[in-house]
């Protein structure tokens, strides 16, 4: 492990790979992104824009930013960093420019907000759904309100004044509260003058990534240890990521469980995951045994056992097979014992294990009655 200061922060998350540029006049998208015809954002005749230009370079020259980077060939993010105000905080301003086509004319634009009192049904509001408009956050001083407004926070600061800042930038809301297109990045500031030469430190981070499958709610997250290197190093830091997926039953307090994977993000900026350092694992909470975890895994990943074609004996077989797989992977742990809080439990490949169990149970059904699930 490379030496340095390790600081932790938990980041909630979903990931979209971004191309990047170090400044408004910096690198464009890589060749792979430039290939083909860019897909334009189709705007209705009534759509309004706060700023337009024939090219993104023209937009950047007219509104010079501290940092801008591309997302594919048809949009680009901009970041402006203000001087400190009289109380010390700086204002970070975000905007996203789009390649737009309107009435046969193609141009680059920042999108404009509706006027005061403009109804949600208006063409402008409907055009803006799940798109990004100009937003601000204070640094320091922003907080995480509810995932619907932009914010920024310090993730880590090195002893010599370098900093990693995390930004969260959501789109305009959609028809339902969870219909947003959120973006989250780490921005690297190479010194205490945060307006000078910031760099995009990571590709788009996982953030607020919850999704639902039936009554199961899955929440993805990633926490980071920041390992600072010397300022003169080609790579100024690397990240140790602790990624997790938590499963909750929507209508119950229990069962629930979390599976974790550790990885390392390093290399040239922006960083990306370069290796996975661990197989999936769970962490005991002081109330868990391997047998109880097996029953929870069966609940979430072998829900078919509740079907009418599955007998009580076959259901018990499925549970037993989950227990056997956990015992095989964790031979040093006693299956029925309550594990000490923090104990690491190797997790099976849930999809492959469930498939194997289904085949075994289905085989037992067919052997016993000649029927069952086919």
C-alpha positions as CSV (number, residue, x, y, z in Angstrom):
1,X,0.0,0.0,0.0
2,X,1.4,3.4,-0.9
3,X,1.9,5.7,2.2
4,X,-0.2,8.7,3.0
5,X,-3.1,10.1,5.0
6,X,-6.2,8.0,4.9
7,X,-9.5,9.8,5.4
8,X,-13.0,8.3,5.1
9,X,-16.2,9.6,3.8
10,X,-19.3,7.7,2.8
11,X,-20.7,8.5,-0.6
12,X,-24.2,7.3,-1.7
13,X,-24.6,6.1,-5.3
14,X,-24.7,5.1,-10.0
15,X,-22.2,5.3,-12.5
16,X,-21.8,6.8,-16.0
17,X,-18.4,7.0,-17.6
18,X,-17.4,10.5,-18.6
19,X,-14.8,11.9,-21.0
20,X,-13.1,15.0,-19.7
21,X,-11.1,18.1,-20.3
22,X,-8.8,20.0,-17.9
23,X,-10.0,23.5,-19.0
24,X,-12.4,25.3,-21.4
25,X,-9.6,25.1,-24.0
26,X,-8.4,21.6,-23.0
27,X,-8.8,18.2,-24.4
28,X,-12.0,17.2,-26.2
29,X,-13.7,13.8,-26.2
30,X,-11.5,10.9,-27.1
31,X,-11.6,9.6,-30.7
32,X,-14.1,6.9,-29.8
33,X,-16.5,9.6,-28.6
34,X,-16.0,11.7,-31.7
35,X,-16.9,8.8,-34.0
36,X,-20.3,9.0,-35.6
37,X,-22.9,11.8,-35.7
38,X,-23.6,13.4,-32.3
39,X,-27.2,12.9,-31.1
40,X,-28.8,16.3,-30.6
41,X,-31.2,17.3,-27.9
42,X,-34.5,17.9,-29.8
43,X,-36.1,21.1,-28.5
44,X,-39.6,22.2,-29.2
45,X,-40.2,25.6,-30.8
46,X,-41.2,27.1,-27.4
47,X,-38.1,26.0,-25.6
48,X,-35.9,28.8,-24.2
49,X,-32.2,29.0,-23.4
50,X,-30.2,31.1,-21.0
51,X,-27.1,31.2,-23.3
52,X,-26.3,29.9,-26.8
53,X,-23.3,29.6,-29.2
54,X,-22.7,27.8,-32.5
55,X,-20.0,25.6,-30.8
56,X,-19.2,24.6,-27.2
57,X,-15.8,26.4,-27.6
58,X,-17.7,29.6,-28.4
59,X,-19.9,29.0,-25.3
60,X,-16.8,28.5,-23.2
61,X,-15.0,31.6,-24.6
62,X,-18.1,33.7,-23.8
63,X,-18.4,32.3,-20.3
64,X,-14.9,31.2,-19.2
65,X,-15.1,28.4,-16.6
66,X,-12.5,27.1,-14.1
67,X,-13.2,23.6,-15.4
68,X,-15.2,21.9,-18.2
69,X,-15.4,18.3,-19.3
70,X,-17.3,16.4,-21.9
71,X,-19.9,13.7,-21.6
72,X,-19.9,12.0,-25.0
73,X,-20.3,14.3,-28.0
74,X,-23.5,16.1,-27.2
75,X,-23.1,17.6,-23.7
76,X,-20.5,19.3,-21.6
77,X,-20.3,20.2,-17.9
78,X,-19.0,23.5,-16.6
79,X,-17.7,24.5,-13.2
80,X,-17.1,28.1,-12.0
81,X,-15.4,28.7,-8.6
82,X,-15.9,32.2,-7.0
83,X,-13.6,34.1,-4.7
84,X,-14.3,33.7,-1.0
85,X,-17.1,35.9,0.2
86,X,-16.8,38.1,3.4
87,X,-17.6,35.0,5.6
88,X,-15.1,32.7,3.8
89,X,-17.2,30.3,1.7
90,X,-16.8,30.1,-2.0
91,X,-19.7,29.6,-4.4
92,X,-19.4,26.7,-6.9
93,X,-21.6,27.1,-9.9
94,X,-22.5,24.2,-12.2
95,X,-24.1,24.1,-15.6
96,X,-24.5,21.6,-18.4
97,X,-24.4,22.6,-22.0
98,X,-26.2,20.6,-24.6
99,X,-26.0,20.2,-28.4
100,X,-29.5,21.3,-29.3
101,X,-31.6,21.1,-32.5
102,X,-34.5,23.5,-32.7
103,X,-36.5,24.3,-35.9
104,X,-33.7,22.9,-38.1
105,X,-31.0,24.9,-36.4
106,X,-28.2,23.2,-34.4
107,X,-26.3,25.0,-31.6
108,X,-24.9,24.6,-28.1
109,X,-26.9,26.0,-25.2
110,X,-27.3,26.3,-21.4
111,X,-31.0,25.6,-20.6
112,X,-33.2,28.4,-19.2
113,X,-35.5,28.2,-16.2
114,X,-39.3,28.8,-16.6
115,X,-40.6,32.2,-15.6
116,X,-42.2,32.8,-12.2
117,X,-45.6,31.2,-12.0
118,X,-45.2,29.2,-15.2
119,X,-47.3,26.1,-14.7
120,X,-45.8,22.6,-14.6
121,X,-47.7,21.7,-17.8
122,X,-45.9,24.5,-19.7
123,X,-43.7,23.5,-22.7
124,X,-40.6,24.9,-20.9
125,X,-41.1,22.8,-17.7
126,X,-41.9,19.7,-19.8
127,X,-38.8,20.3,-21.9
128,X,-36.6,20.5,-18.8
129,X,-37.7,17.2,-17.2
130,X,-34.6,15.2,-16.2
131,X,-32.2,17.9,-17.7
132,X,-29.7,20.0,-15.9
133,X,-29.9,23.8,-15.5
134,X,-27.6,26.2,-13.7
135,X,-27.2,25.5,-9.9
136,X,-25.0,26.6,-7.1
137,X,-23.5,25.2,-3.9
138,X,-21.4,26.7,-1.1
139,X,-18.0,25.3,-0.1
140,X,-17.7,24.7,2.8
141,X,-21.2,24.9,4.1
142,X,-23.3,22.8,1.7
143,X,-25.1,19.9,3.1
144,X,-27.0,16.9,1.7
145,X,-30.6,18.0,1.9
146,X,-32.7,15.4,0.0
147,X,-30.9,14.6,-3.2
148,X,-32.9,17.2,-5.2
149,X,-30.6,20.2,-5.0
150,X,-26.9,20.7,-5.8
151,X,-24.4,20.6,-3.0
152,X,-20.6,20.3,-2.4
153,X,-18.4,19.1,0.5
154,X,-14.8,18.5,1.3
155,X,-14.0,14.8,1.1
156,X,-10.4,15.1,2.1
157,X,-7.6,17.6,2.5
158,X,-3.9,16.8,2.5
159,X,-1.5,18.3,5.0
160,X,-0.1,20.7,2.4
161,X,-3.4,22.2,1.4
162,X,-4.5,20.1,-1.5
163,X,-8.2,19.0,-1.5
164,X,-10.7,16.7,-2.9
165,X,-14.2,18.1,-3.1
166,X,-17.3,16.1,-3.8
167,X,-20.0,17.6,-5.9
168,X,-23.6,16.4,-6.3
169,X,-25.6,17.9,-9.2
170,X,-29.2,16.7,-9.9
171,X,-31.4,17.4,-12.9
172,X,-34.8,19.1,-12.8
173,X,-37.3,16.8,-11.3
174,X,-39.5,14.4,-13.4
175,X,-43.0,13.4,-13.0
176,X,-42.2,11.5,-9.7
177,X,-39.8,12.5,-6.9
178,X,-37.3,9.8,-7.8
179,X,-37.1,10.8,-11.5
180,X,-33.8,12.7,-11.6
181,X,-30.6,12.4,-13.5
182,X,-28.0,12.9,-10.8
183,X,-24.3,13.5,-11.4
184,X,-21.6,13.3,-8.7
185,X,-17.9,13.8,-9.1
186,X,-14.7,14.4,-7.1
187,X,-12.8,17.5,-8.1
188,X,-9.1,17.9,-7.2
189,X,-7.8,21.3,-6.2
190,X,-4.0,21.3,-6.3
191,X,-3.6,24.1,-3.7
192,X,-5.5,26.4,-1.3
193,X,-6.3,28.8,-4.2
194,X,-9.3,26.7,-5.3
195,X,-10.0,28.8,-8.4
196,X,-6.7,27.7,-10.0
197,X,-6.4,24.6,-12.2
198,X,-8.9,22.3,-10.7
199,X,-9.1,18.8,-12.3
200,X,-11.8,16.2,-12.7
201,X,-10.6,13.6,-10.1
202,X,-13.1,10.8,-10.8
203,X,-15.5,9.7,-13.4
204,X,-19.1,10.0,-12.5
205,X,-19.6,8.5,-9.0
206,X,-22.4,6.2,-7.8
207,X,-24.8,8.4,-5.9
208,X,-28.3,8.0,-4.4
209,X,-28.7,4.8,-6.5
210,X,-31.7,3.1,-5.1
211,X,-33.9,0.8,-7.2
212,X,-36.8,-1.5,-6.5
213,X,-37.5,-5.1,-7.5
214,X,-40.9,-6.1,-6.4
215,X,-41.0,-5.4,-2.6
216,X,-37.2,-5.4,-2.4
217,X,-35.3,-2.1,-2.2
218,X,-31.7,-2.2,-3.2
219,X,-29.4,0.7,-2.3
220,X,-25.9,1.0,-3.9
221,X,-23.2,3.0,-2.1
222,X,-19.5,3.6,-2.1
223,X,-17.2,4.9,0.7
224,X,-13.6,6.0,0.1
225,X,-10.3,6.0,1.9
226,X,-8.2,8.8,0.3
227,X,-4.4,8.0,0.3
228,X,-2.4,11.2,-0.5
229,X,0.9,11.0,-2.3
230,X,3.6,13.7,-2.6
231,X,2.4,16.8,-4.5
232,X,5.1,16.2,-7.2
233,X,3.9,12.7,-7.9
234,X,2.3,12.1,-11.3
235,X,-0.6,10.6,-9.5
236,X,-1.4,12.9,-6.5
237,X,-3.5,10.4,-4.6
238,X,-5.4,7.1,-5.0
239,X,-8.7,5.9,-3.6
240,X,-9.6,2.7,-1.8
241,X,-13.3,2.1,-2.5
242,X,-15.7,0.1,-0.3
243,X,-18.7,-0.5,-2.5
244,X,-21.9,-2.0,-1.2
245,X,-25.4,-3.1,-2.2
246,X,-27.9,-3.2,0.6
247,X,-31.1,-5.2,0.3
248,X,-34.2,-4.2,2.3
249,X,-37.7,-5.6,2.3
250,X,-40.1,-2.7,1.7
251,X,-42.8,-3.8,4.1
252,X,-40.7,-5.3,6.9
253,X,-38.1,-4.2,9.4
254,X,-36.3,-7.5,8.6
255,X,-34.8,-9.2,6.7
256,X,-32.0,-7.1,5.3
257,X,-28.4,-7.6,4.4
258,X,-25.5,-5.8,2.7
259,X,-22.9,-7.2,0.4
260,X,-19.5,-5.4,0.0
261,X,-16.6,-5.4,-2.4
262,X,-13.3,-3.5,-2.0
263,X,-11.4,-2.0,-4.9
264,X,-8.6,0.4,-5.7
265,X,-9.0,3.5,-8.0
266,X,-5.7,4.8,-9.3
267,X,-3.8,6.1,-12.3
268,X,-4.0,9.3,-14.3
269,X,-6.9,11.7,-13.5
270,X,-9.8,11.1,-13.7
271,X,-9.4,7.9,-11.6
272,X,-11.4,4.8,-12.4
273,X,-11.6,1.4,-10.7
274,X,-8.5,-0.5,-11.7
275,X,-8.7,-3.7,-9.6
276,X,-11.0,-5.5,-7.3
277,X,-9.2,-6.4,-4.1
278,X,-11.8,-8.6,-2.5
279,X,-14.4,-11.1,-3.3
280,X,-17.9,-10.1,-2.1
281,X,-18.4,-10.2,1.6
282,X,-20.9,-9.4,4.3
283,X,-20.1,-8.0,7.8
284,X,-21.8,-9.4,10.9
285,X,-23.8,-7.0,13.0
286,X,-23.6,-8.9,16.3
287,X,-26.9,-10.6,15.8
288,X,-26.1,-12.6,12.7
289,X,-25.2,-16.2,12.3
290,X,-24.3,-17.9,9.0
291,X,-27.5,-19.9,9.3
292,X,-29.6,-16.7,9.7
293,X,-27.7,-15.1,6.8
294,X,-28.5,-18.1,4.7
295,X,-32.2,-17.7,5.4
296,X,-32.0,-14.1,4.5
297,X,-30.2,-14.8,1.2
298,X,-32.8,-17.4,0.4
299,X,-35.6,-14.9,1.1
300,X,-34.1,-12.3,-1.4
301,X,-32.6,-14.6,-4.0
302,X,-34.9,-17.8,-3.9
303,X,-38.3,-16.2,-3.7
304,X,-39.6,-18.9,-6.0
305,X,-39.6,-21.2,-3.0
306,X,-42.9,-19.6,-2.0
307,X,-44.6,-20.9,-5.2
308,X,-47.3,-23.5,-4.8
309,X,-45.4,-26.1,-6.7
310,X,-42.7,-26.1,-4.0
311,X,-43.4,-28.3,-1.0
312,X,-42.3,-27.7,2.6
313,X,-39.6,-30.3,2.2
314,X,-38.3,-28.8,-1.0
315,X,-38.3,-25.4,0.6
316,X,-36.2,-26.8,3.4
317,X,-33.8,-28.2,0.9
318,X,-33.3,-24.8,-0.7
319,X,-32.5,-23.3,2.8
320,X,-30.1,-26.2,3.5
321,X,-28.2,-25.6,0.3
322,X,-27.8,-21.9,1.1
323,X,-26.4,-22.9,4.5
324,X,-24.1,-25.5,3.0
325,X,-22.7,-22.9,0.4
326,X,-22.0,-20.4,3.2
327,X,-20.4,-23.1,5.3
328,X,-18.2,-24.1,2.4
329,X,-17.0,-20.5,1.9
330,X,-16.5,-19.9,5.6
331,X,-15.1,-23.1,7.0
332,X,-13.5,-21.4,10.0
333,X,-16.9,-20.0,11.3
334,X,-19.5,-22.1,13.2
335,X,-22.8,-22.0,11.2
336,X,-25.2,-21.7,14.2
337,X,-23.1,-19.3,16.3
338,X,-23.9,-15.6,16.6
339,X,-20.9,-13.9,15.0
340,X,-19.0,-11.1,16.7
341,X,-19.9,-7.7,15.3
342,X,-17.5,-6.9,12.4
343,X,-16.8,-10.5,11.4
344,X,-16.3,-10.8,7.7
345,X,-18.4,-13.4,6.0
346,X,-17.5,-14.5,2.4
347,X,-20.7,-14.3,0.3
348,X,-21.6,-16.7,-2.4
349,X,-22.3,-15.8,-6.0
350,X,-26.1,-15.3,-5.4
351,X,-27.3,-15.7,-9.0
352,X,-25.2,-18.8,-9.6
353,X,-26.1,-20.3,-6.2
354,X,-29.8,-19.7,-6.7
355,X,-29.7,-21.3,-10.2
356,X,-28.0,-24.4,-8.8
357,X,-30.5,-24.6,-5.9
358,X,-33.4,-24.2,-8.3
359,X,-32.2,-27.0,-10.5
360,X,-31.7,-29.3,-7.5
361,X,-35.2,-28.5,-6.1
362,X,-36.8,-28.8,-9.5
363,X,-35.0,-32.2,-10.0
364,X,-36.3,-33.4,-6.7
365,X,-39.8,-32.3,-7.7
366,X,-39.7,-34.1,-11.0
367,X,-38.2,-37.2,-9.5
368,X,-40.8,-37.3,-6.8
369,X,-44.0,-36.6,-8.8
370,X,-43.2,-36.3,-12.4
371,X,-44.5,-32.8,-12.4
372,X,-43.4,-29.5,-11.0
373,X,-41.8,-26.4,-12.6
374,X,-40.3,-27.0,-16.0
